Amino acid sequence: MWKQQLATILVLLASFAGCRDADQSPGDGTADGKPGARLEKVSLQLNWFPEAEHGGYYAAKLHGFFEQEGLDVEILPGGPNASVIQKTAGQQVNFAVANADQVLLGREQQAEVVALMAPLQSSPRCIMVHADSGIDDFNGLKGMTVAMGSGKAYARFMEKQGLLEDVKVVAYSGSVARFLERKDFAQQGYVFSEPFVAQQQGARTRNLMVSDLGFNPYTSILITSTEQLDANRELVHRVVRASIRGWQKYLEDPLKVNEHIHSINEEMSLEILAFGVEQLKPLCLPGEMEVKDLGQMTAERWETLAGQLRSLDLLGDSVKAADAYDLGGLSRPAAD
C-alpha cells in the first residue's frame, strides 16, 4: 500500500515540476526559458510623443528582441518637458532617446550621459518652404519669415553661416497654420513630420536639409548614464544589441509597430507613420551603408560636432568628445 502511495506522490511531484518548467517560458517573465531567470526591468524614456523616429525601439519590444536579451523594457512616452538628458544623468530612467548635440551640451552642464548607438545617421532637421516659393537653398531665405527655435544649436550654426541675415525669425509654435497661409513663411521641421502634415492640407513643400550645411548630429540615439555604463556594461550592451535588431526590423517591416504607435498616440495616423518610415530609410542607411551596420558611430563624427559646438561658444574645451559615446555594444564598429 505504501508503495502505491509513494508512486502517486512521485507522479504528482513530477507533474508539478513540469508545470513550473512550462510557466517559466520567455513569454512569462523569464530569460531564455531558464528556470528562475527573471527578465531584468529597465526603462527607456522617449524624447517626444511616440512617432516613427522611435519605431525601432518599439520594434525591439514588440518583436521580442529585448526579451531575448533577458530584458523587460518599459518605454516611456516623452513630450515637450521630457528632459531626457537630466533624467538619464540623474538615473530617474535607465536609458533614453536624444540627439548627439544634446549629449555634448548636457555634458557641458555636468550631465554625465553617454551615447550608445545612432539609428539615424543623418539628421532629419529641415527648413520647410513652399515648393513654388522659388527657394532652392538656404541663401534664398532672405526676406522670409522663418519659425524656428532660435536658441537651438542648428539655428546658431545657420546664423554663424550668415544664413539668417535679413530673415525675420519668429518662435516655432509646432503648427503649420501660418505656413499654409503665407508663401513668404518657412519653418523648422523634421522631414518625416511637418512636411506630411502640410501636404495633407494641400501645400506643396520643399525641404532644405540642415545636414547639407555640414551640421549633422546623430539623431534618435540611445543614451545612458556614465554611472550605469560603468556599473553594468553587459546590461547596456544587451539593450544596444536588441535596439539595433529592432531598428533593422522596423525599416524592413514597420506595419505592426506603426499600428502599435497609432494605438498609443492617435495623432500619428497610419498614413503619416508609413510616410515617416520611407523618409527614415535614407537617414538610417545613407549612401551605400548596409543594414548590418545600422546604428554605428565614429569618433570623427563626434569630434566634428564637438568642434562645431565650440565654434558657436556652446561647448568648452573641458568636454571631450571621446567621453560622450561608447562603441562597445556595437557588434561591427565602423572605421573612421
N, C-alpha and C positions, 0 to 999 in steps of 0.2 A: 504493500500500500504506500509506504513512504517513498519507494522508488518512483511510483506513478506521480506522487505529489511533487517530487524533485524535478521530474521531467517536465511537468506542467509549468513550474516556476521558471525553469531554464528557457522554455519556449517563450514565455511572457517577457522575460528579460531581453531575449534576442529580438523580439518584435519591437520592444520599447527602444532598443538601441537603433534599430533600423529606422524608426520614426524620427529619432533625433538626427540621424545622418541625412534623411530626406529634408528635414526642416532647415538644415544648415547649408543651403544652396546659396550661390551668389545673389540670387534674387531676394533672399530673405535676410540680408544683413551680414553675411559672412564674406570673407575674401577668398575667391577662387575655390569655394566649396570646402575649405579646410575647417574641420570641426573646431569651434571655439575662436576662430579668427574673425573678429568683427570688422566691418568696414570702418575706416577712420574718417570721422566727420571733419570737414573743412568748409570754410565759407569763401565765396567768390563774389566780390562787390563789383557791379557794373558801374560805368561812369555815366550812364544815361538810361532812359527807359529802354526796355528790350527792343532791339531792331536788328536789321541784317548784319550790322558790324559786330554783333555779339553771337552770330549764328553758330560759329564753330564751337564755342563753349557750351551752348545748349546741345549741339550735336554730340559732344563728348558725354554729356549726361544721358540724353535720350537713347543713344545707341549703345550705352553700357560701357564705354571706354574708361570712364572714371571708375566704375565698379570693378572692371577687370584689373585695375591697378590697386584694388583694395580701398577705394575711396567712396565716401558718401558726401557729395559736394552740394551744398546749398548755394544756389545762385541768387543773389540779392539784387533786385532792380535798383537802378540809380535814378538820377534826376538832376535838376539844377543845383541842388545842395548836397550832392553825393560825397564830396570831399574825400575822394578815394586815396589821395596821397597821404593825408593826415590820418585817415582811418587805418590804412595799412601800416604806416610808420608806428602808430600807437597800438598796433596789434588788436584793434577792435574787429578786424577781419583778417583772415589768413592770406588771402590773395585779392587782387583787384585788376581792373582794366583801366589803362591810362595811355597817354601818348608820350613819346620819348622826351620831348621838350619839358613836359610836366615832371618827369622823373628828375631831370637835371636841375630844374628850377626848385623842385622840392628839396633836393639835397642842399641847395644853396641856403635853404631855410632850416637846415638840420633835420630834415625828414629823411631818415635812413631807409630808402626804398631801393629795390634792385629790379631791373628788367630781366625777364627770363626767356621770352620768345616773342616774335613780332609777326603776327599773321598778315598785316598789311605792310608790305614793303614800301609802297608809295602812298603818300598822304592823299586822302580824298578831299582835302580842303580846296575850295574853289571860290572864285568870284563869279556869280551868275549874272549875265547880261541878256538883253533881248537879242535874238538871232538877227533881227532886222535893224539893229542899232548901228551897224557899220563898225562895231568894235571887234577887232580880231585879236588884240593883245592888251597887255596892261597899260601900255602907253596911251591907249585910246580912252582911258578913264577920265582924262582931263575934262573938266566942266560937268562931270557927273555927280550925282549924289550916291554915296555908297554906304549901305548899312553894314557895319562890322564892329567887332569888339576891338576898339582902338587900343586897348592895353595889352592885347594878346601878342605873343612873340611874332607870329606871322605878320601882323599888322605893323609892328615895329620894323620888321625886316623890309616890308614894302615901302615904308616911309623912308628908311635909310637909302633905299634904292632910288628915291625920288619919284616913286610911282603914285604918290598921293598929293603931289603938287597940283594946285587948282582943282582939288577934289574936295567936295563937302562930305565929311564923314559924320554919319549920324549913328545913334545906337541901334544895334540889331535887336529886333523885337521877337524874332522867332516865327513871324508870319510873312507870307508872300503877298499880302494885300496891297501894300504900296508898290511893290514890284509890278503887279498886274495893272495898276492904274497909270504908271508913268514909264515912258520909254527911256527917259534920262535917269532912271533909277537902277542901281545894281545892288547886289547884296551877297554877303558871305553865305556859304552853304557847304554841305557835304555832297559830293557828286551823286550819291545814291539816295538822296533825300529831297532837299528843296527843289531841284530841277523837276523831279517827278510830280511833286505837288503843283508846281506852276504849270506844267504841261497838261495835267489833268483838268486845269481850269482854263485851258485854251491858249496859253502862252507858248511861244517857240523860244527856246533858250539856247544860249551858248555858254559853255563853262570855261573860264580861264583858270587853269590849274596852277595853284601856288607852287607845287613841286617843280613846275617848269622854270621857275625863277631860281631854283637851287636850294630852296628851303624845304626840306623833305623829311620831317621826323617820322620814324616808325610810328604806326598808329594801331590802336586797339591792342596794345601789348599786354602781356600777362606780367604782373609785378607781385613782389612780396617784400617783406621787411628784411633788412640785413640780419636782424636777430633770428628770424625764422629760418633763413637760409643757412646760417651758421649752426643753428641748433638741430636742424633736421633736413639736411641736404637731400637725403634719399627720398623723403616725402615730397619735397619740392620737385625733384626730377620726375617723380611719378605723375604729378599734376601736369608738368610740361609735356611729357610723352602723350598722355591722354588728350590734352588740349590740341596738340598737333594733329593727332588722328581725327579729332573732332572737326577741325578745320578742313582737312583733306576730304572728309566725308560730306561736309556741308557744301563745299563747292561742287562736288560730284552729284549729290542727290539731296537737294535742300527742302523738298516738299514737307516731309514730316516735321522738320524743325520749324519751317515757316508757319505751319498750322498751329504748332505749339505757341510760337511767339504771338501770333494773332489772337490766340485764346487768352493770353495774359496781358496783351496790350492791343485792344481792339482798334486803336487809331492806326495801327500798322495792318493795312489790308493785305491780302494775299498777293494782290497785283503789285503794290509798292515793294513788298518783300522779294517777289520774283525779279522785279526790276533791279532791286538792290544787289541781289546775288550776281546778276550779269555785270553790273558795274564793279563789283568787288573782284571779280576774277582777274582782270588785268592789274589790279592794285596788289593782290596777293601773290600773283605769279607774273611779274613784269618781264618783258623780253622773252628770253629762252629759259627762264628759270623753271626747273622741273618740280613736279608735285612733291617728290621725296624731300626737296629742300625747303619746303614751306616752313616759315617761322624763323629762318636763320637770321642772324645779326652779325655785323662785322665791326671790328674795332675802328676801322676807317670811317664808317658812317657816324659812329658815336663821337669820334674826335672832331669830325667836320661840324656836327651840330653844336658841340660844346664851343668850338671856335666862333661860330656864328652868334651864339648867345652872348659870348664875351664881347664881341664887337658891338653888340647892342647894349652893353653895360647891364646885362641881366644876370650875368654869371661871373663870379670871382675866380681868381686863379687857384683858390684852395680846393675847389671842386674838381676832382679828377674824373674824366670820362670813364676810365677803366674801372672805377668803383661803382659805376651806375648800372652795370649789366653783368650777367653770369651766363656763360655758354655751356656749362656743364650738363644741362639737361637736354641739349640739342644733340641728337644722335649723329648728325653729319655737320659738324661745324664748318661754316663756309670760309674759304680762304679770302684774305683781304686782297 
